[in-house]
Amino acid sequence: MSEQFTLIGLSDSAEPRLDPAAIEAIGAARIFAGGTRHREIVSALLPSSSRWITIAPPIDEVLSQLAGADEPVVVFASGDPFFYGFGATLRKRFPGASIQSFPEFHSLQMLAQRCMIPYQSMRHASLTGRSWEELDCALIAGERLIGVLTDTRKTPPEVARRMLDFGYSGYRMVVGESLGGSDERVTRCTLDEAAGMEFGRLNCLLLEATEPPKRWFGIPENLFDGLPGRPNMITKMPFRMAALAALELGRARTFWDVGFCTGSVAIEARLRFPGLAVTAFEKRPECDALLESNARRFGALGIAKVMGDFLEQEHPALCGSDGVDAVFIGGHGDRLDEVFDVVERHLPPGGRVVMNAVRESSAEAFAASAVRHGMELAEPLKLTVGEHNPVSVMKAVKPG
């Protein structure tokens, strides 16, 4: 394996304008790789005796074919090969390879230029074969200009409907189709309009804020939907904020809210820390719809919800190999020690567990469980707000 790659970026034009050095590399090569659409664009440039490796899932199989090549390979990609492109995949798989790149404008650059929009502050989000996470984070963070790469499932109408569903109506959308090609089209529309429109398969979009997105900080509990007849079954705002501070979520990647009830803690955590992976657990079926409605009301996209007994879940699958950095125990069903059994196993060194205790017996039980599991207790923070009962914010840390 020679591990020599020449990466050539293409637009959707049927007549690509290539750097002379890129044309020279094509003429000297016999092995080429790229998507089916790329082959259609460059077929006239390829030598008659060439071999083509189609880049399509499963990518591991494609990489195996590239690893078996005993001479330099020319790889075609869309736009800039190092912008959500195959260049990063090659660099990771072949760290010692010699790589030369001839990028084209990527589609979001082209769309911004078509619209004469300065794009130095653009936040990028790719939905191409990916989750909603990057777009969710950008929306929660209140970004004013977001460039989005779509795919055949996460289309502009789907993006618009998701945004409207979670209250992000203060944006307008610009959709670019087949940019650089003969059937290029740019459409400016509202989210309501985009939700009912159809677009070509090859597209990307820009989201421009038309008004400052509302950003919550300390949501009053009376704004949440709650359990009927049980208005006190919610973590009150001051105690919620104190618990989040104790959890030190600014340096966490993953967070569990155990016993979410109305979802107030999970929602506040997600809104304050958009890059935080939040998983909320609850066994009471009537709370399922509560989290859904409250998350939509406050724009808390991307909370992972797990219904059922916390102690019966596949916890490693929920937090990955690196564990969970912070855990809030909002409910434990008188099985606090068993909850600690699970949590302690998945906390890395320095991981935090926090619980708000109203009764002294609850504070004592938390302290006893923490000590039994070899965790270090922080000094309880005791708060009294208005006519609410005093609350002790209990915290335990797994030693490093």
C-alpha positions as CSV (number, residue, x, y, z in Angstrom):
1,M,0.0,0.0,0.0
2,S,1.6,3.3,-1.1
3,E,-0.7,5.4,1.1
4,Q,-0.7,8.3,-1.4
5,F,-4.0,10.2,-1.9
6,T,-5.0,13.1,-4.0
7,L,-8.3,14.6,-2.9
8,I,-10.2,16.6,-5.5
9,G,-13.3,18.6,-4.5
10,L,-16.2,19.0,-6.9
11,S,-19.3,21.1,-7.1
12,D,-22.6,19.9,-8.7
13,S,-21.4,21.2,-12.1
14,A,-21.3,18.7,-14.9
15,E,-18.2,20.5,-16.2
16,P,-15.9,20.9,-13.3
17,R,-13.2,23.5,-13.4
18,L,-10.1,21.9,-11.9
19,D,-6.7,23.0,-11.0
20,P,-4.1,22.0,-13.7
21,A,-2.2,20.0,-11.0
22,A,-5.4,18.1,-10.2
23,I,-5.9,17.3,-13.9
24,E,-2.3,16.1,-14.1
25,A,-2.9,13.8,-11.0
26,I,-6.0,12.3,-12.7
27,G,-4.1,11.6,-15.9
28,A,-1.3,9.9,-14.0
29,A,-3.6,7.7,-11.8
30,R,-5.3,4.3,-12.4
31,I,-7.3,4.0,-9.2
32,F,-10.1,6.4,-8.3
33,A,-12.7,6.7,-5.6
34,G,-15.8,8.7,-4.9
35,G,-19.5,8.6,-4.8
36,T,-21.7,7.5,-7.8
37,R,-22.6,11.2,-8.5
38,H,-18.9,12.1,-8.6
39,R,-18.2,9.4,-11.1
40,E,-20.9,10.7,-13.4
41,I,-19.3,14.2,-13.2
42,V,-15.7,13.1,-13.9
43,S,-16.2,10.0,-16.1
44,A,-14.9,11.7,-19.2
45,L,-11.7,12.6,-17.5
46,L,-10.8,9.1,-16.4
47,P,-8.3,6.9,-18.2
48,S,-10.0,3.9,-20.0
49,S,-8.2,1.3,-17.9
50,S,-9.0,2.9,-14.6
51,R,-10.5,1.2,-11.5
52,W,-13.3,2.9,-9.5
53,I,-13.9,2.4,-5.8
54,T,-17.4,3.6,-4.9
55,I,-17.5,5.4,-1.5
56,A,-20.7,4.3,0.1
57,P,-21.6,2.4,3.3
58,P,-20.2,0.3,4.8
59,I,-17.2,2.7,4.9
60,D,-15.0,0.1,6.6
61,E,-15.2,-2.0,3.4
62,V,-14.3,1.0,1.3
63,L,-11.3,1.7,3.5
64,S,-10.2,-1.9,3.2
65,Q,-10.2,-1.5,-0.6
66,L,-8.1,1.7,-0.3
67,A,-5.7,0.0,2.0
68,G,-5.2,-2.8,-0.6
69,A,-4.3,-0.3,-3.3
70,D,-0.6,-0.6,-4.3
71,E,-0.4,2.7,-6.0
72,P,-1.6,6.3,-5.6
73,V,-5.4,6.9,-5.4
74,V,-7.3,10.0,-6.6
75,V,-10.4,10.5,-4.4
76,F,-13.3,12.8,-5.5
77,A,-15.4,14.5,-2.8
78,S,-18.0,17.2,-2.6
79,G,-16.7,20.7,-2.0
80,D,-13.9,20.8,0.5
81,P,-12.8,17.2,1.4
82,F,-11.9,18.4,4.9
83,F,-15.3,20.0,5.6
84,Y,-17.4,17.1,6.9
85,G,-15.8,15.2,4.1
86,F,-13.8,12.1,3.3
87,G,-10.5,13.8,4.0
88,A,-10.9,13.5,7.8
89,T,-11.8,9.8,7.4
90,L,-8.6,9.2,5.3
91,R,-6.5,11.1,7.8
92,K,-7.8,9.1,10.7
93,R,-7.5,5.7,8.9
94,F,-4.1,6.4,7.3
95,P,-2.3,8.8,9.7
96,G,1.0,8.4,7.9
97,A,-0.4,8.8,4.4
98,S,0.8,11.5,1.9
99,I,-2.3,13.5,1.1
100,Q,-2.7,16.3,-1.4
101,S,-6.0,18.3,-1.6
102,F,-7.6,20.5,-4.2
103,P,-10.7,21.8,-2.5
104,E,-13.8,23.4,-4.1
105,F,-16.1,25.8,-2.3
106,H,-18.3,23.7,0.0
107,S,-22.0,24.1,-0.5
108,L,-22.7,26.3,2.5
109,Q,-20.0,28.8,1.3
110,M,-21.6,28.8,-2.1
111,L,-25.1,29.4,-0.7
112,A,-23.9,32.2,1.5
113,Q,-22.2,33.8,-1.5
114,R,-25.3,33.4,-3.7
115,C,-27.2,35.3,-1.0
116,M,-24.4,37.9,-0.4
117,I,-24.4,36.9,3.3
118,P,-21.2,37.5,5.3
119,Y,-20.6,34.0,6.7
120,Q,-17.6,34.4,9.0
121,S,-19.8,33.9,12.1
122,M,-21.8,31.0,10.6
123,R,-22.3,28.0,12.9
124,H,-22.1,24.8,10.9
125,A,-24.3,21.7,11.6
126,S,-24.3,18.5,9.6
127,L,-27.3,16.2,9.5
128,T,-25.8,14.0,6.7
129,G,-26.0,10.5,8.2
130,R,-25.9,12.1,11.7
131,S,-28.1,12.9,14.6
132,W,-29.8,16.2,15.2
133,E,-27.2,17.1,17.9
134,E,-25.2,19.7,16.1
135,L,-28.3,21.6,14.9
136,D,-29.9,21.3,18.4
137,C,-26.9,22.7,20.1
138,A,-26.7,25.7,17.7
139,L,-30.4,26.5,18.2
140,I,-30.3,26.2,22.0
141,A,-27.1,28.4,22.0
142,G,-29.1,31.1,20.1
143,E,-26.8,31.2,17.0
144,R,-27.9,34.0,14.6
145,L,-26.7,32.3,11.4
146,I,-26.6,28.5,11.0
147,G,-25.5,26.5,8.0
148,V,-27.0,23.1,7.7
149,L,-26.0,20.1,5.6
150,T,-29.0,17.9,5.0
151,D,-29.7,14.3,3.8
152,T,-32.6,12.5,2.3
153,R,-34.2,12.0,5.7
154,K,-33.4,15.2,7.5
155,T,-34.7,17.4,4.8
156,P,-35.5,21.2,4.9
157,P,-39.2,20.5,5.6
158,E,-38.2,18.1,8.5
159,V,-35.8,20.8,9.8
160,A,-38.5,23.4,9.7
161,R,-41.1,21.2,11.4
162,R,-38.7,20.2,14.2
163,M,-37.8,23.9,14.8
164,L,-41.5,25.0,14.9
165,D,-42.4,22.1,17.2
166,F,-39.8,23.3,19.7
167,G,-40.7,27.0,19.4
168,Y,-37.8,28.1,17.2
169,S,-40.0,30.2,14.9
170,G,-37.8,33.3,14.9
171,Y,-35.7,32.1,11.9
172,R,-36.1,32.3,8.1
173,M,-34.7,29.6,5.8
174,V,-32.7,29.8,2.6
175,V,-32.4,26.5,0.7
176,G,-29.8,25.9,-2.0
177,E,-30.4,23.1,-4.5
178,S,-27.8,21.6,-6.8
179,L,-25.4,24.5,-6.2
180,G,-23.0,24.9,-9.1
181,G,-25.1,22.7,-11.4
182,S,-27.3,23.5,-14.4
183,D,-30.5,23.2,-12.3
184,E,-29.3,25.3,-9.4
185,R,-32.0,26.9,-7.4
186,V,-32.1,29.2,-4.3
187,T,-35.3,29.5,-2.3
188,R,-36.0,32.0,0.5
189,C,-38.9,31.1,2.7
190,T,-40.4,31.2,6.2
191,L,-40.2,28.0,8.4
192,D,-44.0,27.6,7.9
193,E,-43.6,27.7,4.2
194,A,-40.6,25.3,4.2
195,A,-42.5,22.8,6.2
196,G,-44.9,22.3,3.3
197,M,-42.5,22.5,0.4
198,E,-40.5,19.9,-1.6
199,F,-36.9,20.2,-2.6
200,G,-34.4,18.3,-4.8
201,R,-32.3,15.6,-3.3
202,L,-29.1,17.7,-3.3
203,N,-29.6,20.6,-1.0
204,C,-28.3,22.5,2.0
205,L,-29.8,25.4,3.9
206,L,-29.1,28.5,5.9
207,L,-31.0,29.6,9.0
208,E,-31.0,33.4,9.7
209,A,-32.5,34.7,13.0
210,T,-35.1,37.3,12.5
211,E,-35.4,38.1,16.2
212,P,-33.2,37.3,19.2
213,P,-34.0,33.7,20.4
214,K,-35.4,33.6,23.9
215,R,-32.9,32.1,26.3
216,W,-34.1,30.9,29.7
217,F,-32.1,31.1,32.9
218,G,-33.9,29.9,36.0
219,I,-37.3,28.9,34.8
220,P,-40.1,29.6,37.3
221,E,-41.8,26.4,38.3
222,N,-45.3,27.7,37.6
223,L,-44.5,27.8,33.9
224,F,-44.0,24.0,33.7
225,D,-46.9,21.6,33.2
226,G,-47.0,19.5,36.3
227,L,-48.7,16.4,37.7
228,P,-52.4,17.0,38.1
229,G,-53.3,17.7,41.8
230,R,-49.6,17.6,42.8
231,P,-48.2,21.1,42.3
232,N,-45.3,20.5,44.6
233,M,-43.9,17.6,42.6
234,I,-41.3,19.8,40.9
235,T,-37.8,20.9,41.8
236,K,-38.3,24.6,42.7
237,M,-36.2,27.0,40.7
238,P,-33.8,28.2,43.4
239,F,-33.1,24.6,44.5
240,R,-32.8,23.5,40.9
241,M,-30.2,26.1,40.1
242,A,-28.2,25.3,43.3
243,A,-28.2,21.6,42.3
244,L,-27.0,22.4,38.8
245,A,-24.2,24.5,40.2
246,A,-23.2,21.6,42.5
247,L,-23.1,19.2,39.6
248,E,-20.5,21.4,37.8
249,L,-22.0,20.7,34.4
250,G,-19.7,23.2,32.8
251,R,-17.1,20.5,32.8
252,A,-19.3,17.6,32.1
253,R,-20.1,15.8,28.8
254,T,-22.8,13.5,30.1
255,F,-25.6,14.0,32.6
256,W,-28.3,11.8,34.1
257,D,-31.5,13.1,35.7
258,V,-32.9,10.1,37.7
259,G,-36.6,10.5,38.4
260,F,-37.3,13.5,36.1
261,C,-41.0,13.9,36.9
262,T,-41.8,17.2,35.1
263,G,-38.3,17.3,33.5
264,S,-37.4,20.7,35.1
265,V,-33.8,19.7,36.0
266,A,-33.1,18.0,32.7
267,I,-34.6,20.9,30.7
268,E,-32.7,23.6,32.7
269,A,-29.4,21.6,32.2
270,R,-29.9,21.2,28.5
271,L,-30.7,24.9,28.0
272,R,-27.7,26.1,30.1
273,F,-25.2,23.7,28.5
274,P,-26.2,23.0,24.9
275,G,-23.2,20.6,24.3
276,L,-24.2,18.4,27.3
277,A,-25.7,15.0,26.6
278,V,-28.7,14.8,28.9
279,T,-30.5,11.5,29.6
280,A,-33.7,11.7,31.8
281,F,-35.1,8.6,33.6
282,E,-38.6,8.1,35.0
283,K,-40.8,5.1,35.8
284,R,-44.2,6.9,36.2
285,P,-45.9,6.7,32.8
286,E,-47.9,9.9,33.4
287,C,-44.6,11.8,33.3
288,D,-43.8,10.8,29.8
289,A,-46.0,13.4,28.2
290,L,-44.9,16.0,30.8
291,L,-41.3,15.9,29.7
292,E,-42.4,16.1,26.0
293,S,-44.7,19.1,26.5
294,N,-42.3,21.0,28.8
295,A,-39.2,20.4,26.6
296,R,-41.2,21.8,23.6
297,R,-42.4,24.8,25.6
298,F,-38.8,25.8,26.5
299,G,-37.0,24.7,23.4
300,A,-35.0,22.0,25.1
301,L,-34.2,19.9,22.0
302,G,-32.4,16.6,22.2
303,I,-33.1,15.3,25.7
304,A,-32.9,11.5,25.7
305,K,-35.8,10.0,27.6
306,V,-35.8,6.6,29.2
307,M,-39.1,5.3,30.7
308,G,-39.1,2.5,33.2
309,D,-37.3,1.4,36.3
310,F,-33.9,3.1,36.4
311,L,-32.4,0.0,38.0
312,E,-33.5,-2.2,35.1
313,Q,-31.9,-0.2,32.3
314,E,-28.9,-1.1,30.1
315,H,-26.8,1.7,31.6
316,P,-23.5,1.1,29.7
317,A,-25.4,1.6,26.4
318,L,-26.8,4.9,27.7
319,C,-23.5,6.5,28.7
320,G,-20.9,4.8,26.6
321,S,-17.5,3.6,27.6
322,D,-16.5,6.8,29.3
323,G,-19.3,6.7,31.8
324,V,-21.5,9.5,33.1
325,D,-19.9,12.7,34.5
326,A,-22.8,14.0,36.7
327,V,-26.0,12.6,38.1
328,F,-29.0,14.3,39.8
329,I,-31.2,12.0,41.9
330,G,-34.7,13.5,41.8
331,G,-36.4,10.3,42.9
332,H,-35.3,6.9,44.1
333,G,-38.4,5.0,45.3
334,D,-36.7,4.3,48.7
335,R,-34.0,2.4,46.9
336,L,-31.3,5.0,47.2
337,D,-28.5,2.6,48.0
338,E,-29.3,0.5,44.9
339,V,-29.3,3.7,42.8
340,F,-25.8,4.5,44.2
341,D,-24.7,0.9,43.2
342,V,-25.5,1.7,39.5
343,V,-24.3,5.3,39.5
344,E,-21.0,4.7,41.2
345,R,-20.1,1.9,38.7
346,H,-20.5,4.4,35.8
347,L,-19.0,7.5,37.3
348,P,-15.4,8.3,36.3
349,P,-13.0,9.7,38.9
350,G,-14.2,13.2,39.8
351,G,-17.8,12.3,38.8
352,R,-20.6,14.0,40.9
353,V,-23.9,12.9,42.4
354,V,-26.3,15.5,43.8
355,M,-29.7,15.2,45.5
356,N,-31.9,17.8,47.1
357,A,-33.0,16.5,50.5
358,V,-36.1,18.0,52.2
359,R,-36.1,15.6,55.2
360,E,-33.2,15.1,57.5
361,S,-33.5,11.3,57.1
362,S,-33.1,11.7,53.3
363,A,-29.9,13.7,53.8
364,E,-28.6,11.1,56.2
365,A,-29.4,8.3,53.8
366,F,-27.6,10.0,51.0
367,A,-24.5,10.6,53.2
368,A,-24.5,6.9,54.3
369,S,-24.9,5.6,50.7
370,A,-22.1,7.8,49.5
371,V,-19.7,6.7,52.3
372,R,-20.6,3.0,51.7
373,H,-19.6,3.5,48.0
374,G,-16.3,5.1,48.8
375,M,-17.4,8.6,47.7
376,E,-16.3,11.9,49.2
377,L,-19.1,14.0,50.7
378,A,-19.1,17.8,50.2
379,E,-20.4,20.1,52.8
380,P,-24.3,20.2,52.4
381,L,-25.7,23.5,51.1
382,K,-28.8,24.4,53.2
383,L,-31.3,26.6,51.6
384,T,-34.6,28.1,52.7
385,V,-36.6,30.1,50.1
386,G,-39.9,31.9,51.0
387,E,-42.4,29.5,52.6
388,H,-40.8,26.4,51.2
389,N,-39.4,23.8,53.5
390,P,-35.6,24.0,54.0
391,V,-33.6,21.9,51.5
392,S,-30.1,20.4,51.8
393,V,-28.3,20.2,48.5
394,M,-26.3,17.0,49.0
395,K,-23.2,16.3,46.9
396,A,-20.8,13.3,46.6
397,V,-17.7,13.0,44.4
398,K,-16.0,9.9,43.3
399,P,-12.4,10.1,44.3
400,G,-9.8,10.5,41.5
